[in-house]
Amino acid sequence: MEPTNLTEEQIPDDAELARKLFAGPVNFLKSAPQLQFLPDPELAEVAFCGRSNVGKSSLLNALTGRKAIARTSVTPGRTQELNFFDVGDPHVFRLVDMPGYGFAKAPPAVVEKWRQLVRDYLRGRVVLKRTLLLVDSRHGPKDVDREMMAMLDQAAVGYRIVLTKADKIKASELEAVIKVTETEARKHAAAFPIVHVTSSEKGLGIAELRTAILTDITT
């Protein structure tokens, strides 16, 4: 699989629609530390999950063309709530920033609270259209990523695997990571076989991922 980075002239109509949608209003709605604080299930939702410091906030910022829709942090495990963002005016769908996982220094009670919140959200959220599972290109899927994939499989939530920080490694190394990740995806019932390759810093794969999200919320 060769990662692509489309120019404006090459972007197809559906990608242009997605670009305009993400370029419109994107507003923080609320944070939910527990299920009872979830917003009413009125709109389709697309959730983002990944290991702590995988580049989740940076990807959200890149997709929406903003500098700080989601605060970036070098402190792993800082976000321990579900953060909701309304997209479009009128609102079309919601982005959900899930707590990062794999924080080794967190107390067991904090880890278990995270697991319960995420598990219950995934299993019970009827408006959840798709989950994007972010994996660092420099490392490929780790055991904690596989655990998350198993959780998504059990919840029967379809998800796309998104490789982040693709500009941080050599092309040959990236190609190897893509193949490994695609092989891993084929082992999981709820995973899409196509792996998305992105760089928030360079804009690689951002247009394609926007288009995929638009497809997910409209089908």
Z-matrix of the N, CA and C atoms (Angstrom, degrees):
N
C 1 1.461
C 2 1.521 1 109.27
N 3 1.312 2 117.59 1 126.46
C 4 1.455 3 122.07 2 179.27
C 5 1.527 4 109.92 3 -100.00
N 6 1.339 5 117.97 4 120.64
C 7 1.471 6 119.30 5 176.81
C 8 1.510 7 110.17 6 -63.94
N 9 1.324 8 116.20 7 144.42
C 10 1.452 9 121.01 8 -178.94
C 11 1.509 10 110.51 9 -122.70
N 12 1.312 11 114.51 10 159.76
C 13 1.462 12 120.63 11 176.57
C 14 1.523 13 106.48 12 -142.45
N 15 1.319 14 116.69 13 95.25
C 16 1.452 15 121.56 14 -172.19
C 17 1.516 16 112.01 15 -70.32
N 18 1.327 17 116.57 16 142.26
C 19 1.452 18 121.68 17 170.47
C 20 1.524 19 107.91 18 -82.30
N 21 1.329 20 116.32 19 167.64
C 22 1.468 21 120.22 20 179.95
C 23 1.525 22 111.19 21 -58.44
N 24 1.356 23 116.87 22 -37.52
C 25 1.469 24 120.26 23 -178.18
C 26 1.524 25 111.77 24 -69.15
N 27 1.329 26 117.40 25 -24.26
C 28 1.458 27 121.23 26 -175.73
C 29 1.520 28 113.33 27 -92.15
N 30 1.322 29 117.17 28 -11.29
C 31 1.458 30 119.62 29 -176.28
C 32 1.532 31 110.25 30 -70.35
N 33 1.347 32 117.92 31 123.16
C 34 1.461 33 120.27 32 179.75
C 35 1.522 34 111.62 33 -71.43
N 36 1.333 35 115.42 34 172.18
C 37 1.460 36 120.24 35 -174.79
C 38 1.519 37 112.79 36 -57.64
N 39 1.339 38 117.71 37 -42.82
C 40 1.459 39 118.91 38 -178.10
C 41 1.527 40 111.18 39 -66.73
N 42 1.327 41 117.11 40 -34.26
C 43 1.459 42 119.73 41 176.57
C 44 1.528 43 110.72 42 -68.61
N 45 1.324 44 116.84 43 -35.03
C 46 1.460 45 120.21 44 177.88
C 47 1.527 46 110.45 45 -66.99
N 48 1.328 47 116.71 46 -38.87
C 49 1.461 48 120.07 47 175.74
C 50 1.523 49 110.66 48 -61.97
N 51 1.335 50 115.37 49 -42.00
C 52 1.460 51 119.85 50 179.02
C 53 1.528 52 110.67 51 -64.80
N 54 1.337 53 116.69 52 -41.53
C 55 1.466 54 120.23 53 179.49
C 56 1.521 55 110.91 54 -60.31
N 57 1.330 56 116.45 55 -44.72
C 58 1.458 57 120.35 56 -179.51
C 59 1.530 58 111.27 57 -64.95
N 60 1.327 59 115.86 58 -38.09
C 61 1.462 60 119.56 59 -179.92
C 62 1.520 61 110.38 60 -64.05
N 63 1.322 62 116.97 61 -47.05
C 64 1.460 63 120.50 62 -178.89
C 65 1.527 64 112.09 63 -71.69
N 66 1.344 65 116.23 64 -24.26
C 67 1.465 66 119.74 65 179.09
C 68 1.525 67 112.00 66 -78.93
N 69 1.331 68 116.79 67 -13.55
C 70 1.459 69 121.26 68 178.87
C 71 1.520 70 111.39 69 -79.37
N 72 1.315 71 116.64 70 -164.36
C 73 1.463 72 120.17 71 -177.86
C 74 1.534 73 112.74 72 -60.30
N 75 1.302 74 116.19 73 131.71
C 76 1.470 75 123.47 74 172.46
C 77 1.521 76 106.12 75 -134.52
N 78 1.320 77 115.91 76 112.00
C 79 1.461 78 119.71 77 -171.82
C 80 1.524 79 111.78 78 -124.87
N 81 1.332 80 115.14 79 137.26
C 82 1.454 81 120.29 80 175.05
C 83 1.529 82 109.28 81 -63.79
N 84 1.322 83 116.02 82 130.73
C 85 1.465 84 120.84 83 -179.40
C 86 1.522 85 111.09 84 -98.82
N 87 1.337 86 116.56 85 -59.74
C 88 1.464 87 119.40 86 -179.08
C 89 1.521 88 110.15 87 -170.97
N 90 1.330 89 114.87 88 165.64
C 91 1.458 90 122.38 89 172.80
C 92 1.520 91 108.38 90 -108.75
N 93 1.320 92 115.95 91 144.12
C 94 1.461 93 120.34 92 -178.56
C 95 1.531 94 109.63 93 -127.40
N 96 1.334 95 117.77 94 102.21
C 97 1.463 96 120.83 95 178.16
C 98 1.529 97 112.31 96 -77.55
N 99 1.340 98 115.70 97 -17.08
C 100 1.464 99 121.57 98 178.41
C 101 1.525 100 108.60 99 -143.98
N 102 1.339 101 115.49 100 163.57
C 103 1.467 102 119.90 101 -174.62
C 104 1.521 103 112.81 102 -60.76
N 105 1.321 104 117.89 103 -33.37
C 106 1.463 105 119.37 104 -176.90
C 107 1.531 106 112.50 105 -67.50
N 108 1.315 107 116.78 106 -11.67
C 109 1.464 108 120.37 107 179.02
C 110 1.526 109 112.92 108 -98.88
N 111 1.329 110 117.81 109 4.84
C 112 1.454 111 120.14 110 178.27
C 113 1.521 112 110.51 111 -63.73
N 114 1.335 113 117.82 112 145.43
C 115 1.471 114 119.58 113 175.08
C 116 1.522 115 110.20 114 -68.41
N 117 1.320 116 116.51 115 160.62
C 118 1.458 117 120.11 116 177.95
C 119 1.535 118 109.48 117 -58.24
N 120 1.328 119 116.97 118 140.52
C 121 1.475 120 120.97 119 -177.86
C 122 1.528 121 112.06 120 -76.91
N 123 1.329 122 116.17 121 68.77
C 124 1.465 123 121.62 122 -175.48
C 125 1.522 124 113.06 123 -97.28
N 126 1.336 125 117.17 124 -23.47
C 127 1.459 126 121.27 125 -174.33
C 128 1.523 127 110.48 126 -128.99
N 129 1.340 128 115.00 127 155.37
C 130 1.458 129 120.31 128 173.69
C 131 1.526 130 109.46 129 -61.57
N 132 1.326 131 116.89 130 145.31
C 133 1.459 132 121.81 131 -178.82
C 134 1.521 133 111.34 132 -125.63
N 135 1.321 134 115.60 133 142.48
C 136 1.465 135 123.19 134 173.64
C 137 1.516 136 106.51 135 -123.55
N 138 1.328 137 116.68 136 119.86
C 139 1.457 138 121.52 137 -174.66
C 140 1.527 139 111.43 138 -102.61
N 141 1.320 140 115.52 139 145.80
C 142 1.457 141 123.02 140 178.27
C 143 1.525 142 108.86 141 -114.30
N 144 1.323 143 116.53 142 126.60
C 145 1.463 144 119.59 143 177.33
C 146 1.519 145 109.68 144 -136.32
N 147 1.316 146 116.08 145 159.09
C 148 1.452 147 120.44 146 179.99
C 149 1.506 148 111.36 147 171.97
N 150 1.309 149 115.22 148 167.63
C 151 1.443 150 121.97 149 176.97
C 152 1.522 151 110.76 150 -58.83
N 153 1.312 152 116.07 151 148.95
C 154 1.460 153 120.04 152 177.88
C 155 1.524 154 110.04 153 -55.66
N 156 1.321 155 116.11 154 134.83
C 157 1.462 156 123.93 155 178.84
C 158 1.533 157 113.29 156 69.43
N 159 1.344 158 116.74 157 25.46
C 160 1.459 159 120.32 158 179.37
C 161 1.526 160 111.82 159 -81.33
N 162 1.330 161 116.94 160 -11.76
C 163 1.463 162 120.97 161 -178.28
C 164 1.510 163 113.30 162 102.46
N 165 1.328 164 116.09 163 25.13
C 166 1.463 165 121.07 164 -176.94
C 167 1.527 166 112.21 165 -65.80
N 168 1.322 167 116.14 166 -47.04
C 169 1.467 168 119.67 167 179.72
C 170 1.522 169 111.05 168 -64.39
N 171 1.320 170 116.61 169 -40.21
C 172 1.464 171 120.23 170 179.27
C 173 1.527 172 110.97 171 -63.61
N 174 1.333 173 117.34 172 -37.78
C 175 1.463 174 120.28 173 179.04
C 176 1.520 175 110.82 174 -68.09
N 177 1.313 176 117.28 175 -41.78
C 178 1.466 177 120.47 176 176.85
C 179 1.529 178 110.30 177 -60.31
N 180 1.316 179 116.46 178 -42.06
C 181 1.460 180 120.13 179 178.26
C 182 1.531 181 111.09 180 -64.07
N 183 1.334 182 117.12 181 -41.37
C 184 1.465 183 121.07 182 -178.98
C 185 1.525 184 111.50 183 -67.11
N 186 1.319 185 117.10 184 -41.34
C 187 1.461 186 120.54 185 -179.81
C 188 1.522 187 111.65 186 -62.94
N 189 1.305 188 116.64 187 -36.47
C 190 1.462 189 121.07 188 -176.77
C 191 1.533 190 112.39 189 -95.12
N 192 1.327 191 117.00 190 -1.24
C 193 1.453 192 120.31 191 178.79
C 194 1.507 193 113.79 192 65.08
N 195 1.311 194 116.00 193 30.48
C 196 1.461 195 121.03 194 -179.81
C 197 1.522 196 110.66 195 -120.42
N 198 1.300 197 115.49 196 164.81
C 199 1.456 198 119.69 197 -178.58
C 200 1.520 199 112.49 198 -94.84
N 201 1.319 200 116.80 199 -21.07
C 202 1.461 201 117.28 200 -173.32
C 203 1.516 202 113.40 201 -152.47
N 204 1.357 203 117.51 202 41.09
C 205 1.466 204 117.42 203 172.77
C 206 1.522 205 109.00 204 -65.80
N 207 1.328 206 115.53 205 -39.35
C 208 1.456 207 120.77 206 175.60
C 209 1.516 208 107.45 207 -122.39
N 210 1.299 209 116.97 208 128.33
C 211 1.455 210 120.34 209 -177.81
C 212 1.523 211 110.97 210 -69.95
N 213 1.319 212 116.67 211 128.61
C 214 1.455 213 120.84 212 176.57
C 215 1.516 214 109.08 213 -87.84
N 216 1.331 215 115.60 214 150.80
C 217 1.454 216 120.09 215 -178.21
C 218 1.513 217 110.12 216 -148.88
N 219 1.322 218 116.25 217 144.90
C 220 1.454 219 120.91 218 174.56
C 221 1.527 220 110.13 219 -92.17
N 222 1.307 221 117.27 220 2.51
C 223 1.456 222 121.44 221 178.77
C 224 1.526 223 110.05 222 -96.91
N 225 1.345 224 118.41 223 104.27
C 226 1.461 225 120.99 224 -177.92
C 227 1.524 226 112.33 225 -58.69
N 228 1.322 227 115.22 226 141.86
C 229 1.453 228 120.09 227 174.30
C 230 1.510 229 115.02 228 77.38
N 231 1.333 230 116.83 229 16.71
C 232 1.466 231 118.96 230 -176.27
C 233 1.528 232 111.08 231 -70.93
N 234 1.310 233 117.96 232 -40.90
C 235 1.455 234 121.55 233 -178.46
C 236 1.523 235 110.13 234 -84.31
N 237 1.308 236 117.58 235 116.74
C 238 1.467 237 121.39 236 179.56
C 239 1.524 238 110.98 237 -123.84
N 240 1.327 239 115.76 238 30.97
C 241 1.456 240 121.70 239 177.87
C 242 1.516 241 108.74 240 -136.67
N 243 1.322 242 116.13 241 163.64
C 244 1.455 243 121.83 242 170.49
C 245 1.519 244 107.59 243 -88.64
N 246 1.324 245 116.97 244 120.27
C 247 1.460 246 121.28 245 -178.95
C 248 1.527 247 110.11 246 -106.49
N 249 1.318 248 116.80 247 128.16
C 250 1.459 249 122.80 248 -173.95
C 251 1.526 250 111.16 249 -110.25
N 252 1.338 251 115.53 250 136.95
C 253 1.461 252 122.46 251 179.38
C 254 1.529 253 109.22 252 -129.33
N 255 1.323 254 116.94 253 128.17
C 256 1.461 255 122.17 254 175.95
C 257 1.523 256 109.73 255 -83.97
N 258 1.327 257 116.60 256 134.89
C 259 1.460 258 122.14 257 -179.57
C 260 1.517 259 109.69 258 -116.41
N 261 1.355 260 116.67 259 130.42
C 262 1.460 261 121.39 260 176.73
C 263 1.513 262 113.86 261 94.79
N 264 1.322 263 115.24 262 159.00
C 265 1.464 264 121.98 263 176.37
C 266 1.526 265 108.42 264 -141.67
N 267 1.350 266 119.15 265 105.28
C 268 1.467 267 125.05 266 1.32
C 269 1.526 268 112.03 267 -64.78
N 270 1.321 269 116.05 268 162.33
C 271 1.450 270 121.27 269 -176.09
C 272 1.526 271 111.03 270 -59.83
N 273 1.335 272 115.65 271 133.24
C 274 1.459 273 122.34 272 -178.06
C 275 1.524 274 111.23 273 -104.31
N 276 1.333 275 116.42 274 -45.74
C 277 1.464 276 120.90 275 178.54
C 278 1.515 277 109.18 276 -158.47
N 279 1.331 278 116.78 277 -179.37
C 280 1.455 279 121.41 278 -178.86
C 281 1.522 280 110.98 279 -125.75
N 282 1.326 281 114.87 280 142.68
C 283 1.447 282 122.09 281 169.04
C 284 1.521 283 107.56 282 -97.32
N 285 1.318 284 116.16 283 139.20
C 286 1.458 285 120.66 284 -179.08
C 287 1.529 286 108.80 285 -123.44
N 288 1.323 287 115.82 286 117.00
C 289 1.458 288 122.58 287 178.19
C 290 1.524 289 107.38 288 -92.18
N 291 1.340 290 115.61 289 109.29
C 292 1.463 291 120.42 290 -177.07
C 293 1.528 292 110.74 291 -88.84
N 294 1.332 293 117.90 292 155.79
C 295 1.469 294 120.43 293 179.05
C 296 1.518 295 111.01 294 -61.66
N 297 1.333 296 116.39 295 139.30
C 298 1.458 297 120.02 296 176.48
C 299 1.524 298 111.23 297 -67.00
N 300 1.328 299 116.13 298 150.35
C 301 1.465 300 119.80 299 179.15
C 302 1.528 301 109.60 300 -116.29
N 303 1.338 302 115.11 301 171.04
C 304 1.445 303 119.90 302 178.41
C 305 1.510 304 113.78 303 86.28
N 306 1.333 305 117.48 304 19.72
C 307 1.468 306 120.46 305 179.96
C 308 1.530 307 108.81 306 -81.83
N 309 1.317 308 115.67 307 101.15
C 310 1.455 309 121.55 308 -171.34
C 311 1.526 310 113.51 309 -65.25
N 312 1.348 311 117.25 310 -29.67
C 313 1.458 312 120.51 311 -174.01
C 314 1.529 313 113.29 312 -87.51
N 315 1.319 314 117.00 313 -4.00
C 316 1.463 315 119.37 314 -178.13
C 317 1.528 316 110.62 315 -73.06
N 318 1.335 317 117.40 316 143.81
C 319 1.467 318 120.69 317 176.53
C 320 1.528 319 110.63 318 -62.62
N 321 1.326 320 118.00 319 149.89
C 322 1.473 321 121.27 320 -179.74
C 323 1.526 322 113.46 321 -53.23
N 324 1.335 323 116.96 322 -36.03
C 325 1.465 324 120.03 323 -179.13
C 326 1.520 325 110.98 324 -65.11
N 327 1.351 326 116.79 325 -36.49
C 328 1.466 327 120.84 326 178.49
C 329 1.516 328 110.50 327 -68.58
N 330 1.327 329 116.09 328 -41.89
C 331 1.461 330 120.86 329 178.69
C 332 1.525 331 110.61 330 -61.97
N 333 1.316 332 116.71 331 -43.76
C 334 1.456 333 120.40 332 -179.28
C 335 1.526 334 111.36 333 -67.06
N 336 1.326 335 117.14 334 -36.42
C 337 1.468 336 120.43 335 176.71
C 338 1.515 337 110.06 336 -63.13
N 339 1.328 338 116.43 337 -41.64
C 340 1.467 339 121.64 338 176.90
C 341 1.520 340 110.25 339 -60.36
N 342 1.322 341 116.58 340 -48.87
C 343 1.465 342 120.63 341 -178.61
C 344 1.523 343 111.68 342 -57.67
N 345 1.321 344 115.99 343 -45.04
C 346 1.465 345 120.03 344 -177.88
C 347 1.520 346 111.15 345 -65.20
N 348 1.340 347 117.35 346 -44.35
C 349 1.463 348 120.72 347 179.95
C 350 1.517 349 110.84 348 -60.97
N 351 1.321 350 116.67 349 -49.78
C 352 1.463 351 121.08 350 -177.71
C 353 1.522 352 111.26 351 -65.91
N 354 1.328 353 116.80 352 -45.28
C 355 1.462 354 120.49 353 -179.25
C 356 1.524 355 111.29 354 -60.11
N 357 1.320 356 116.75 355 -45.97
C 358 1.467 357 120.40 356 -178.64
C 359 1.522 358 111.28 357 -66.95
N 360 1.322 359 116.92 358 -38.79
C 361 1.469 360 120.16 359 177.57
C 362 1.519 361 110.51 360 -62.83
N 363 1.313 362 117.34 361 -47.97
C 364 1.459 363 121.38 362 -177.47
C 365 1.532 364 111.74 363 -62.48
N 366 1.311 365 116.06 364 -41.20
C 367 1.467 366 119.81 365 -175.81
C 368 1.515 367 113.31 366 -76.90
N 369 1.335 368 116.77 367 -29.07
C 370 1.451 369 118.34 368 -171.01
C 371 1.509 370 116.95 369 -110.99
N 372 1.322 371 118.12 370 -0.62
C 373 1.465 372 120.42 371 -174.06
C 374 1.521 373 109.78 372 -92.38
N 375 1.321 374 117.31 373 99.88
C 376 1.467 375 121.58 374 -173.49
C 377 1.520 376 112.49 375 -68.54
N 378 1.335 377 117.95 376 -23.73
C 379 1.469 378 120.40 377 -177.59
C 380 1.530 379 112.34 378 -90.51
N 381 1.326 380 117.50 379 0.96
C 382 1.463 381 120.66 380 179.25
C 383 1.524 382 109.50 381 -73.41
N 384 1.331 383 116.21 382 108.85
C 385 1.463 384 121.77 383 -176.25
C 386 1.520 385 112.83 384 -85.06
N 387 1.311 386 116.79 385 -37.24
C 388 1.451 387 120.22 386 -176.52
C 389 1.523 388 109.84 387 -159.89
N 390 1.322 389 115.92 388 150.89
C 391 1.453 390 121.85 389 171.95
C 392 1.523 391 108.45 390 -117.77
N 393 1.309 392 116.62 391 138.68
C 394 1.456 393 122.11 392 175.15
C 395 1.523 394 107.83 393 -105.80
N 396 1.319 395 115.97 394 118.48
C 397 1.457 396 122.01 395 -179.52
C 398 1.521 397 108.67 396 -98.78
N 399 1.316 398 116.92 397 112.29
C 400 1.462 399 121.79 398 -175.77
C 401 1.526 400 111.00 399 -89.78
N 402 1.329 401 115.02 400 133.59
C 403 1.469 402 122.12 401 179.77
C 404 1.527 403 108.20 402 -129.56
N 405 1.314 404 117.33 403 132.80
C 406 1.463 405 122.79 404 -179.47
C 407 1.527 406 109.90 405 -69.89
N 408 1.330 407 116.75 406 122.26
C 409 1.467 408 121.29 407 -179.02
C 410 1.520 409 112.57 408 -59.90
N 411 1.307 410 117.47 409 -27.32
C 412 1.456 411 121.18 410 -177.14
C 413 1.521 412 112.36 411 -71.82
N 414 1.326 413 116.78 412 -17.65
C 415 1.462 414 120.41 413 -175.66
C 416 1.528 415 113.60 414 -123.05
N 417 1.335 416 117.17 415 -26.47
C 418 1.457 417 119.65 416 -173.74
C 419 1.522 418 110.65 417 73.37
N 420 1.329 419 118.00 418 -177.37
C 421 1.463 420 120.94 419 -178.09
C 422 1.526 421 112.00 420 -62.27
N 423 1.324 422 116.35 421 130.60
C 424 1.455 423 122.21 422 175.13
C 425 1.529 424 109.05 423 -107.62
N 426 1.328 425 115.67 424 173.90
C 427 1.465 426 119.45 425 -177.92
C 428 1.530 427 111.36 426 -58.64
N 429 1.338 428 117.20 427 -38.02
C 430 1.469 429 118.87 428 -179.83
C 431 1.528 430 110.61 429 -66.97
N 432 1.341 431 117.45 430 -30.89
C 433 1.468 432 120.42 431 175.59
C 434 1.526 433 110.06 432 -68.65
N 435 1.305 434 116.47 433 -40.85
C 436 1.470 435 120.67 434 178.46
C 437 1.522 436 111.39 435 -64.39
N 438 1.331 437 116.06 436 -35.39
C 439 1.465 438 119.74 437 176.04
C 440 1.520 439 110.35 438 -64.05
N 441 1.333 440 116.69 439 -39.89
C 442 1.459 441 120.66 440 178.20
C 443 1.519 442 110.19 441 -67.31
N 444 1.319 443 117.47 442 -39.95
C 445 1.462 444 120.65 443 177.08
C 446 1.524 445 110.60 444 -60.03
N 447 1.338 446 116.28 445 -42.03
C 448 1.466 447 120.08 446 178.69
C 449 1.524 448 111.03 447 -63.47
N 450 1.339 449 116.63 448 -38.87
C 451 1.461 450 120.59 449 177.69
C 452 1.529 451 110.94 450 -63.30
N 453 1.336 452 116.33 451 -41.65
C 454 1.461 453 121.06 452 178.30
C 455 1.525 454 110.99 453 -67.16
N 456 1.323 455 116.83 454 -39.47
C 457 1.468 456 120.75 455 176.63
C 458 1.529 457 110.43 456 -59.77
N 459 1.336 458 115.88 457 -46.59
C 460 1.457 459 120.81 458 -178.35
C 461 1.522 460 112.02 459 -64.77
N 462 1.335 461 116.12 460 -32.94
C 463 1.461 462 120.67 461 179.11
C 464 1.527 463 111.90 462 -82.37
N 465 1.348 464 116.49 463 -5.47
C 466 1.470 465 122.36 464 -178.33
C 467 1.525 466 111.46 465 57.58
N 468 1.325 467 115.64 466 41.16
C 469 1.463 468 122.22 467 178.04
C 470 1.524 469 108.65 468 -104.59
N 471 1.334 470 116.89 469 116.77
C 472 1.454 471 120.34 470 178.62
C 473 1.523 472 110.58 471 -65.18
N 474 1.340 473 116.58 472 137.00
C 475 1.461 474 118.66 473 -178.53
C 476 1.526 475 111.62 474 -141.50
N 477 1.323 476 113.79 475 152.44
C 478 1.462 477 122.88 476 175.19
C 479 1.530 478 108.06 477 -107.28
N 480 1.317 479 116.13 478 137.11
C 481 1.459 480 120.38 479 175.86
C 482 1.524 481 108.42 480 -91.85
N 483 1.316 482 116.15 481 127.71
C 484 1.462 483 122.51 482 -176.78
C 485 1.521 484 109.06 483 -119.77
N 486 1.324 485 116.82 484 116.13
C 487 1.453 486 120.98 485 174.78
C 488 1.528 487 108.98 486 -80.82
N 489 1.310 488 116.98 487 127.63
C 490 1.461 489 122.06 488 -179.74
C 491 1.533 490 110.69 489 -105.41
N 492 1.326 491 115.74 490 166.54
C 493 1.471 492 122.97 491 174.70
C 494 1.529 493 112.35 492 56.53
N 495 1.342 494 116.33 493 38.27
C 496 1.462 495 120.65 494 -177.20
C 497 1.520 496 113.06 495 -65.74
N 498 1.325 497 116.88 496 -18.90
C 499 1.467 498 120.63 497 179.28
C 500 1.528 499 112.61 498 -80.17
N 501 1.316 500 116.57 499 -5.48
C 502 1.460 501 120.11 500 -175.01
C 503 1.526 502 113.65 501 -90.08
N 504 1.342 503 118.18 502 -4.19
C 505 1.455 504 120.74 503 -179.79
C 506 1.528 505 109.93 504 -131.49
N 507 1.332 506 116.35 505 164.40
C 508 1.453 507 122.01 506 -179.93
C 509 1.524 508 110.50 507 -68.49
N 510 1.338 509 115.39 508 154.13
C 511 1.466 510 120.69 509 -177.66
C 512 1.525 511 111.72 510 -58.76
N 513 1.319 512 117.75 511 -41.21
C 514 1.463 513 120.93 512 -179.59
C 515 1.522 514 111.71 513 -65.17
N 516 1.333 515 115.98 514 -39.21
C 517 1.454 516 120.46 515 177.64
C 518 1.526 517 110.77 516 -68.45
N 519 1.327 518 116.62 517 -38.45
C 520 1.452 519 121.07 518 178.36
C 521 1.524 520 110.92 519 -62.57
N 522 1.323 521 116.10 520 -43.39
C 523 1.464 522 120.04 521 179.48
C 524 1.527 523 110.83 522 -59.79
N 525 1.323 524 116.75 523 -39.55
C 526 1.463 525 120.52 524 178.83
C 527 1.527 526 111.07 525 -66.14
N 528 1.342 527 116.75 526 -40.82
C 529 1.464 528 121.03 527 179.38
C 530 1.524 529 110.45 528 -65.92
N 531 1.322 530 116.48 529 -38.54
C 532 1.467 531 120.16 530 178.07
C 533 1.520 532 110.42 531 -60.32
N 534 1.320 533 117.13 532 -45.48
C 535 1.466 534 121.07 533 -179.27
C 536 1.523 535 111.61 534 -63.64
N 537 1.330 536 115.97 535 -42.53
C 538 1.463 537 119.95 536 178.14
C 539 1.527 538 110.83 537 -62.64
N 540 1.318 539 115.76 538 -41.71
C 541 1.463 540 120.92 539 -178.40
C 542 1.518 541 111.23 540 -68.63
N 543 1.323 542 117.39 541 -40.20
C 544 1.463 543 120.83 542 176.87
C 545 1.522 544 110.61 543 -63.45
N 546 1.314 545 117.12 544 -38.92
C 547 1.470 546 120.99 545 177.29
C 548 1.519 547 110.35 546 -63.29
N 549 1.334 548 116.24 547 -42.22
C 550 1.457 549 120.69 548 178.20
C 551 1.523 550 111.06 549 -64.14
N 552 1.336 551 117.39 550 -40.88
C 553 1.462 552 121.45 551 -179.33
C 554 1.524 553 111.62 552 -60.31
N 555 1.329 554 116.13 553 -36.78
C 556 1.470 555 119.47 554 -178.26
C 557 1.532 556 112.65 555 -68.24
N 558 1.314 557 116.68 556 -13.79
C 559 1.464 558 120.31 557 179.25
C 560 1.525 559 112.31 558 -84.87
N 561 1.331 560 116.58 559 -9.07
C 562 1.464 561 120.46 560 -173.32
C 563 1.520 562 111.19 561 -116.91
N 564 1.326 563 114.98 562 127.09
C 565 1.467 564 121.20 563 -173.18
C 566 1.516 565 113.47 564 -61.91
N 567 1.325 566 117.88 565 -34.71
C 568 1.467 567 120.47 566 -173.84
C 569 1.527 568 113.19 567 -93.15
N 570 1.339 569 117.26 568 -2.80
C 571 1.470 570 120.26 569 -176.11
C 572 1.522 571 111.37 570 -86.97
N 573 1.333 572 116.28 571 139.89
C 574 1.462 573 121.16 572 171.43
C 575 1.532 574 108.18 573 -70.93
N 576 1.327 575 117.89 574 141.54
C 577 1.473 576 119.80 575 -178.76
C 578 1.517 577 113.64 576 -71.45
N 579 1.345 578 117.53 577 -22.63
C 580 1.458 579 121.07 578 -178.61
C 581 1.523 580 109.82 579 -87.37
N 582 1.331 581 116.18 580 128.79
C 583 1.461 582 121.89 581 179.03
C 584 1.522 583 109.14 582 -98.95
N 585 1.322 584 116.17 583 131.28
C 586 1.462 585 121.36 584 178.57
C 587 1.525 586 109.30 585 -89.36
N 588 1.315 587 116.44 586 135.17
C 589 1.464 588 122.25 587 -178.77
C 590 1.523 589 108.17 588 -113.14
N 591 1.330 590 117.36 589 123.39
C 592 1.470 591 120.13 590 -173.42
C 593 1.527 592 112.54 591 -136.58
N 594 1.306 593 114.10 592 157.04
C 595 1.465 594 123.10 593 167.24
C 596 1.518 595 106.77 594 -139.54
N 597 1.300 596 116.59 595 113.70
C 598 1.463 597 120.25 596 179.29
C 599 1.515 598 110.74 597 -66.09
N 600 1.313 599 116.86 598 -33.66
C 601 1.464 600 121.39 599 -177.45
C 602 1.525 601 111.64 600 -71.49
N 603 1.333 602 116.95 601 -40.19
C 604 1.462 603 121.63 602 -176.32
C 605 1.528 604 113.71 603 -97.74
N 606 1.343 605 117.24 604 -10.53
C 607 1.460 606 120.54 605 -178.86
C 608 1.511 607 113.79 606 83.24
N 609 1.318 608 117.84 607 6.89
C 610 1.462 609 122.08 608 -179.09
C 611 1.528 610 111.66 609 -63.92
N 612 1.326 611 116.90 610 126.82
C 613 1.456 612 122.01 611 174.35
C 614 1.518 613 115.90 612 73.87
N 615 1.325 614 117.64 613 1.76
C 616 1.466 615 120.18 614 -176.31
C 617 1.534 616 111.32 615 -68.62
N 618 1.340 617 117.21 616 -44.92
C 619 1.470 618 120.60 617 179.80
C 620 1.521 619 110.70 618 -61.03
N 621 1.332 620 116.87 619 -41.59
C 622 1.467 621 120.43 620 -179.61
C 623 1.528 622 111.57 621 -65.74
N 624 1.326 623 116.38 622 -39.00
C 625 1.459 624 119.21 623 -179.64
C 626 1.524 625 110.89 624 -70.13
N 627 1.324 626 117.80 625 -38.59
C 628 1.472 627 119.95 626 174.70
C 629 1.529 628 110.09 627 -57.13
N 630 1.326 629 116.40 628 -44.49
C 631 1.465 630 120.98 629 -178.52
C 632 1.523 631 110.84 630 -63.38
N 633 1.323 632 116.53 631 -41.37
C 634 1.467 633 120.86 632 178.82
C 635 1.520 634 110.86 633 -62.23
N 636 1.328 635 116.82 634 -40.18
C 637 1.462 636 120.90 635 179.47
C 638 1.523 637 110.19 636 -65.47
N 639 1.333 638 116.70 637 -41.95
C 640 1.466 639 120.32 638 177.57
C 641 1.523 640 110.54 639 -60.38
N 642 1.321 641 116.65 640 -42.02
C 643 1.463 642 121.08 641 176.59
C 644 1.508 643 111.09 642 -60.74
N 645 1.322 644 117.09 643 -43.05
C 646 1.462 645 121.61 644 -177.65
C 647 1.523 646 112.65 645 -62.89
N 648 1.314 647 117.05 646 -37.79
C 649 1.468 648 118.89 647 -174.94
C 650 1.518 649 112.27 648 -85.30
N 651 1.341 650 117.26 649 -11.91
C 652 1.467 651 119.82 650 -176.46
C 653 1.524 652 112.73 651 -109.92
N 654 1.332 653 116.81 652 2.13
C 655 1.473 654 119.81 653 179.63
C 656 1.517 655 110.55 654 -120.75
